[in-house]
């Protein structure tokens, strides 16, 4: 029974991991907006970070769905009840990152036009 705690908490660990990834990527967008002057490199970096973030979000969703049935019965009910909220959480974090990414790409244009 002592090893079940890992599988019980795996969906939660995945969500916390994606939250940390999204915070780091959002901060990276703010840093890139100030540090990068070349528009092409900035756009490439933003797209690469968003693709990486999307892959981590998909992996987190898969881990949540796959590990959920193997948890203890009370945790299975908990994870099943919050499955729609998890999808909204993952999608919302990715949308926030996309908004910050677009703002990072638009920031050098605003500085040059001013």
C-alpha positions as CSV (number, residue, x, y, z in Angstrom):
1,X,0.0,0.0,0.0
2,X,2.9,2.4,0.5
3,X,3.5,2.8,-3.2
4,X,-0.1,3.8,-4.1
5,X,0.5,7.3,-2.9
6,X,2.6,8.0,-6.1
7,X,-0.1,6.9,-8.4
8,X,-2.7,8.7,-6.3
9,X,-1.0,12.0,-6.6
10,X,0.3,11.7,-10.1
11,X,-2.5,13.7,-11.7
12,X,-2.0,16.4,-9.1
13,X,1.7,16.5,-9.7
14,X,1.1,16.8,-13.5
15,X,-1.2,19.8,-12.9
16,X,1.4,21.5,-10.6
17,X,4.1,20.8,-13.2
18,X,2.1,22.5,-15.9
19,X,1.3,25.4,-13.6
20,X,5.1,25.9,-13.1
21,X,5.8,25.5,-16.8
22,X,3.2,28.1,-17.7
23,X,4.5,30.6,-15.1
24,X,8.0,30.2,-16.5
25,X,6.9,30.6,-20.1
26,X,4.9,33.7,-19.3
27,X,7.9,35.2,-17.6
28,X,10.1,34.2,-20.5
29,X,7.7,36.0,-22.9
30,X,8.1,39.2,-20.8
31,X,11.8,38.8,-20.8
32,X,11.9,38.1,-24.6
33,X,9.8,41.2,-25.3
34,X,12.5,43.4,-23.7
35,X,15.6,41.5,-24.7
36,X,15.0,40.5,-28.3
37,X,15.1,43.1,-31.0
38,X,15.0,40.8,-34.1
39,X,11.3,40.3,-34.9
40,X,11.9,36.9,-36.7
41,X,13.8,35.4,-33.8
42,X,11.3,36.7,-31.3
43,X,8.4,35.2,-33.3
44,X,10.3,31.9,-33.6
45,X,11.0,31.8,-29.9
46,X,7.4,32.5,-29.0
47,X,6.1,29.9,-31.3
48,X,8.6,27.3,-30.0
49,X,7.7,28.1,-26.4
50,X,3.9,27.8,-27.2
51,X,4.4,24.5,-29.0
52,X,6.4,23.2,-26.0
53,X,3.7,24.4,-23.6
54,X,1.0,22.8,-25.7
55,X,2.9,19.4,-25.6
56,X,3.3,19.6,-21.8
57,X,-0.5,20.5,-21.5
58,X,-1.4,17.5,-23.6
59,X,0.9,15.2,-21.7
60,X,-0.6,16.5,-18.4
61,X,-4.1,15.8,-19.7
62,X,-3.1,12.3,-20.7
63,X,-1.4,11.6,-17.4
64,X,-4.6,12.8,-15.6
65,X,-6.8,10.6,-17.7
66,X,-4.6,7.5,-17.7
67,X,-3.6,7.6,-14.0
68,X,-7.0,8.4,-12.7
69,X,-8.5,4.8,-12.7
70,X,-5.4,3.4,-10.9
71,X,-5.8,5.6,-7.8
72,X,-7.5,4.5,-4.6
73,X,-11.3,4.5,-4.9
74,X,-11.9,7.8,-3.0
75,X,-9.3,9.5,-5.2
76,X,-10.8,8.1,-8.4
77,X,-14.1,9.8,-7.4
78,X,-12.3,13.0,-6.7
79,X,-10.4,13.0,-10.0
80,X,-13.5,12.0,-12.0
81,X,-15.5,14.9,-10.4
82,X,-12.8,17.5,-11.4
83,X,-12.0,16.2,-14.9
84,X,-14.0,19.0,-16.7
85,X,-12.4,21.6,-14.5
86,X,-8.9,20.2,-15.3
87,X,-9.5,20.6,-19.0
88,X,-10.7,24.2,-18.4
89,X,-7.6,24.8,-16.2
90,X,-5.2,23.5,-18.9
91,X,-6.9,25.4,-21.7
92,X,-7.1,28.6,-19.7
93,X,-3.4,28.5,-18.8
94,X,-2.5,27.9,-22.5
95,X,-4.8,30.8,-23.6
96,X,-3.1,33.1,-21.0
97,X,0.3,32.1,-22.4
98,X,-0.9,32.7,-25.9
99,X,-2.0,36.2,-25.0
100,X,1.3,37.0,-23.4
101,X,3.1,35.5,-26.4
102,X,1.2,37.8,-28.8
103,X,1.9,40.8,-26.6
104,X,5.6,39.9,-26.6
105,X,5.6,39.8,-30.4
106,X,3.7,43.1,-30.6
107,X,5.9,44.9,-28.0
108,X,8.9,45.7,-30.2
109,X,6.6,47.1,-32.9
110,X,5.1,49.5,-30.4
111,X,8.6,50.6,-29.2
112,X,9.7,51.3,-32.8
113,X,6.6,53.2,-33.8
114,X,6.7,55.4,-30.7
